[in-house]
Amino acid sequence: MDTLLMPFQFAFMQNAFLISLIVAVPTALLSCFLVLKGWALMGDAISHAVLPGIVLAYILGIPLLIGAFAAGMFCALATGYLSHNSRVKQDTVMGVVFSGMFGLGIVLYVSVETNAHLDHILFGNMLGVDGGELWMSGLISLAVAGGIALKWKDLLLHSFDPAQARTSGLPVNFLHYGLLAALSLAVVATLSATGLILAIGLLIAPGAIAFLVVRRFQTMLWVASGVCVASMLLGTYLSFFLDSAPAPTIVLILTGLFIIAFIRRQILTRRASRRRIATVHPEEASGLDAGPSVP
């Protein structure tokens, strides 16, 4: 028992568990909307595009989180402008924008003398978070989760049918850019936890898993949050004994859960198909059960 409780005895592990709880809920809630809206690449783009903002903020001597948020919003706005004013599809525009900004960030980073560790920016440093990062991530997470809790029905209609949302009198532009701002803030909040590259796992996997498991969106929000919290805590706990980094361990757990949910959904779909065949065409169902006849 002492061995199993050992991770909870160290201050750096306690901070890691705390940052896991802080960022799990807002990223899980956002992932549900990103999955429904088809914005998986948008989350990937913003998570990569904040790197030049971080480097420029370091050069200018301002908080890194401000630079990251500004770069994320610039990426989102630039993607929207280019996709609406060119014949190129949105996913292509996002690929060009995020790869270009990520390359710019790398060039700026290697050209500036800095004591910041690029590995911590890219892959996170959950075991080294301090009190200031915990407070900043907590405030951002509270703002994002609170905004989604207040406007989730409007965001749901906007995600499914923007035209109907506009006809219903909803502020479509406010919802659109509000969701982009929440996405940028969530990426900023996860900088200390998972870094830029692995943040996309938290922004997509929980919603994708919940989408395969449940059919009601309100339930989907709860399931995604529970899956993300459990995966974050379990991945952080296992990383202590596996001597691995917490962030990739968490993403591997989420990937495994997605595979399990996908296989389960396939099995349930096949069973439902067989039941429909048995109801509509009993003779076909009996033939399927009996197998091929021998001439």
LINCORJO-V572627 format. One record per residue. N is the residue number from 1. PSI is psi as a letter, one per 30 degrees, with the letter a starting at -180 (999 if undefined). OMEGA is omega as a letter, one per 20 degrees, with the letter a starting at -180 (none if undefined). D_LAST is the distance of its C-alpha to the last C-alpha in Angstrom with 1 decimal. Layout:
n->(N	N)
psi->(PSI	PSI)
omega->(OMEGA	OMEGA)
d_last->(D_LAST	D_LAST)
//
This chain:
n->(1	2	3	4	5	6	7	8	9	10	11	12	13	14	15	16	17	18	19	20	21	22	23	24	25	26	27	28	29	30	31	32	33	34	35	36	37	38	39	40	41	42	43	44	45	46	47	48	49	50	51	52	53	54	55	56	57	58	59	60	61	62	63	64	65	66	67	68	69	70	71	72	73	74	75	76	77	78	79	80	81	82	83	84	85	86	87	88	89	90	91	92	93	94	95	96	97	98	99	100	101	102	103	104	105	106	107	108	109	110	111	112	113	114	115	116	117	118	119	120	121	122	123	124	125	126	127	128	129	130	131	132	133	134	135	136	137	138	139	140	141	142	143	144	145	146	147	148	149	150	151	152	153	154	155	156	157	158	159	160	161	162	163	164	165	166	167	168	169	170	171	172	173	174	175	176	177	178	179	180	181	182	183	184	185	186	187	188	189	190	191	192	193	194	195	196	197	198	199	200	201	202	203	204	205	206	207	208	209	210	211	212	213	214	215	216	217	218	219	220	221	222	223	224	225	226	227	228	229	230	231	232	233	234	235	236	237	238	239	240	241	242	243	244	245	246	247	248	249	250	251	252	253	254	255	256	257	258	259	260	261	262	263	264	265	266	267	268	269	270	271	272	273	274	275	276	277	278	279	280	281	282	283	284	285	286	287	288	289	290	291	292	293	294	295)
psi->(e	e	e	e	g	e	f	f	f	k	e	e	e	e	e	e	e	e	f	e	e	e	f	e	e	e	e	e	e	e	e	e	e	e	e	e	f	h	g	e	f	e	e	e	e	e	e	e	f	f	e	e	e	e	e	e	e	e	e	f	g	l	k	e	e	e	e	e	e	e	e	e	e	e	e	e	e	e	e	e	e	e	e	f	g	l	f	k	l	e	e	e	e	e	e	e	e	e	e	e	e	e	e	e	e	e	e	e	e	f	f	k	j	l	g	k	j	e	e	e	e	e	f	l	i	e	f	g	k	a	e	e	e	e	e	e	e	e	e	e	e	e	e	e	e	e	e	e	e	e	g	e	e	e	e	e	e	e	e	e	i	e	e	e	e	e	e	f	g	k	i	e	e	e	e	e	f	e	e	e	e	e	e	e	e	e	e	e	f	g	e	f	e	f	a	e	e	f	e	f	e	f	f	e	e	e	e	e	e	e	e	f	e	l	f	k	e	e	e	e	e	e	e	e	e	e	e	e	e	e	e	e	e	e	e	e	e	e	f	e	f	f	h	l	k	e	e	e	e	e	e	e	e	e	e	e	e	e	e	e	e	e	e	e	e	e	e	e	e	e	e	e	e	e	e	e	e	e	e	e	i	e	e	e	e	e	e	e	e	f	l	k	k	k	999)
omega->(r	r	a	a	a	a	a	a	a	a	a	r	r	r	r	r	a	r	r	r	a	a	a	a	a	r	r	r	r	a	r	r	r	r	a	a	a	a	a	r	r	r	r	a	a	a	r	a	a	a	r	r	r	a	r	r	r	a	a	r	r	r	a	a	r	r	r	r	r	r	r	r	r	r	a	a	r	r	r	a	a	a	a	a	r	a	a	a	a	a	r	r	r	r	r	a	a	r	r	r	r	r	r	r	r	r	r	a	a	a	a	r	a	r	r	a	r	r	a	r	a	a	r	r	a	a	a	a	r	a	r	r	r	r	a	r	r	r	r	a	r	r	a	a	r	r	r	r	a	a	a	r	r	r	r	r	r	a	a	a	a	r	r	r	r	r	a	r	r	r	a	a	r	r	a	a	r	r	r	r	r	r	r	r	r	r	r	a	a	a	a	a	a	a	a	a	a	r	a	r	r	a	a	a	a	r	r	r	a	r	r	a	a	a	r	a	r	r	r	r	a	a	r	r	r	r	a	r	a	a	r	a	a	r	r	a	a	a	r	a	r	a	r	r	a	a	r	r	r	a	r	r	r	r	r	r	r	r	r	r	r	r	r	a	r	r	r	r	r	r	r	r	r	r	r	r	a	a	a	a	a	a	r	r	r	r	r	a	a	a	a	r	r	a	none)
d_last->(64.6	67.5	65.1	62.7	65.7	67.4	66.3	68.2	71.4	72.0	73.5	71.5	68.2	69.6	70.2	66.7	65.2	67.6	66.8	63.1	63.6	65.8	63.5	60.1	60.4	61.7	59.2	56.3	57.5	57.9	54.4	52.9	54.7	54.0	50.2	50.2	52.6	50.9	54.0	52.7	54.3	57.5	57.8	57.2	59.7	62.4	61.9	62.5	65.2	67.7	68.6	71.3	72.7	73.1	74.9	77.2	78.0	79.0	81.2	82.9	83.4	81.6	78.9	75.6	73.7	75.6	74.6	71.0	70.8	72.7	70.3	67.2	68.5	69.5	66.0	64.5	67.0	66.8	63.0	63.3	66.0	64.2	60.9	62.6	64.9	62.6	59.3	57.9	55.3	56.4	54.2	55.6	59.1	58.6	57.4	60.5	63.0	61.9	61.6	65.0	66.7	65.2	66.5	69.9	70.0	69.4	72.1	74.5	73.8	74.5	77.6	79.2	80.9	79.4	78.9	75.7	72.5	69.8	67.2	68.3	68.0	64.5	63.0	65.2	67.5	66.5	68.4	71.6	71.9	75.4	76.8	77.4	73.8	72.6	74.9	74.0	70.2	70.7	72.7	70.3	67.3	69.1	69.9	66.3	64.7	67.4	66.9	63.2	63.6	66.0	64.1	60.4	59.5	61.3	59.7	56.3	56.8	58.2	55.2	52.6	54.6	58.0	58.6	58.2	60.4	63.1	62.9	63.3	66.6	65.6	67.5	64.6	66.7	68.1	64.7	63.4	66.2	66.5	63.0	63.8	67.0	65.2	62.7	65.6	67.4	64.3	64.0	67.7	67.3	64.6	66.7	68.0	64.7	61.9	63.8	62.8	59.6	57.9	59.1	56.2	53.9	55.8	55.8	52.1	50.0	51.2	50.4	47.0	46.1	47.4	45.6	42.2	43.1	44.8	44.8	48.5	51.0	53.7	51.5	50.5	54.2	54.5	51.4	52.3	55.8	54.6	52.2	54.9	57.6	55.3	54.2	57.8	59.2	56.4	56.6	60.3	60.2	57.6	59.5	62.5	60.6	58.5	61.7	60.0	61.2	60.4	59.3	56.3	55.3	55.2	53.1	50.6	50.2	49.7	47.1	45.2	45.4	44.1	41.0	40.4	40.9	38.5	35.7	36.4	36.3	32.9	31.4	33.0	31.9	28.2	28.6	30.4	27.7	25.0	27.5	28.0	24.4	24.1	27.3	26.5	22.8	21.7	18.1	17.8	19.4	17.2	14.2	16.2	17.3	14.0	12.6	9.4	6.4	3.8	0.0)
//
